[in-house]
């Protein structure tokens, strides 16, 4: 089942830069998916991201563009869901929403983090809401986490 979902997601990515995992599943199955099917599709999406073929990102429907899956349940429009994206603009504009990406995407994500840091520092309202927020390059964060893990072992 997971391999079928992976193929469907890769096919959808071939024609669009950003695809909703859930809407791709609905299109493929032609019905609402079960929780097990959604779980399998999310695992397939994570594998695609692990291979470096796309970035797994959590977006609100209005952040994902025209092809976004918009849930119909009450209050669901304000809820984020997972997408696979190749859209560099989305990745740079929303680097904090990245759920999983390989090192291949680090430079782009770090560029977005630096841009976000600059926006926060230059806007007094954002600075007040996010005191002490600091962008940490992915390579540095990975090294820090590895060092911390080695220190606790």
N, C-alpha and C positions, 0 to 999 in steps of 0.2 A: 504494500500500500504506500509506504513512504517513498519508494522509488517512482511510483506513478505520480505522486504529488510533486516530487522533485522535478520530474520531466515537465509537468504542467507549469510549474513556476518558471523554469528555464525558458520554456516556449513563450510564456507571457513577457518575460524580460527581453526576449529577442525583438518584440514589437513595441515595447514601452520602456521608458527609463525608470519608472517607479510602479511597482505592482503591490496591491494589497494581497496579503496571503489569504485572508478570508474570502474576498470577492473572487479570487482566482479559483478557490475551492468550490464556491457556489456555482460559478460558470461551468466548471468541469463536471460536478455532480448533478447539476440542474435541480438542486434542492438545498435546504439548509443543512450544513454538515453537523455531525454529532461531535461531542466533546473529544472523543477518541480520534476522529478524523482531523479536527482542528489541531490537536496535540501532535499528530503525525506530520501534518503540513508544517507546523512551526519547527519541528525537528528537521524536516527536509530543508526549510529555509535557512536554518542555522548551519546545516552542512554546506549549502551553497555559499554562505558567508565565510565559513571556515576554509573553503577552497579559494577564497579571494575573488570570486566571480561577481560579488555584489556586497553591499553593506546592509545589514539587518538594522532597521531603525524603527523607533516607536514614534508615530506621528498622530496628531489630531487630524480629522478628515480635511479641514481647511488648509492644513500645512502640506498635504500630499498632492494637491492639484485636482484636476478635473476627473481623473480616473479613480479617485479615492472611493473606498468602500464607506458608505455612510450607514451605520447601524440604525435600525428603525425603532428599537426599544426606547421608551421614555428616558430622557437624560443621556442617552448613548451618544448623541452628537458631540458631547463634550469629552468623550472618553477616547483615549489613544488606542491604536491597534498597531500591529506589526506590519511592516512593509519591507520589501527588498528594493533597493534603489541603486542606480548607477548615475543618478543626477547629482553632479558635483555641486550645483547651486544649493540643493537641499542639504547635502552633507556639510557644506561650509556654513550655511545660515543656521543650521540646527545641530551643531556638533555634540551638544549635551544629550541629544536624543538617540545617539548611536548606541545600539544594544550590543552589536558584535561586528567587528571588522578586523581583517588581518593587517599585518604590518604594511602591506602594499598600499593601504589607504591612510597610513599615519600622517604623511605630509599634508594631505588635504584636510584631515580632521584637525591637525595642529594649527593650520592656517585659519580655520574656522574658530578655534579656541582663542587664538590671538585676537582675531577680529571681535569676538564676543567680549573679551577682556577690555579692549579699547572702547567698545560701546558702553560698557558698564562704567568704566572710569570717567568717560566724558559726559555721562548723564547723571545729574545729581539725584534724580528720583530712583533710577536703577541702583545707584550706589547705596542709597538709603535702604532699599529693599534687600540688597545682596551684600551686606557688609562682609568684608574679608574674602569674597569669592575670588579665587585665583585660578587662572588657566594653568594646567600642568600638562606639558607635552607627553604624549603617549609613551614614548620610549623611556622618558624619565620616570613616569609613573610605574611602568613595567619593572624597571630596575629597582625602584624603591620597594615595590611589593615583593620582589624576589629576595631582596636583602632582608626585609622584615620577616619573611617566611623562613629564611636561612637562620636568622637570629633566634627565632622561637623554637626551632627544631632541637 
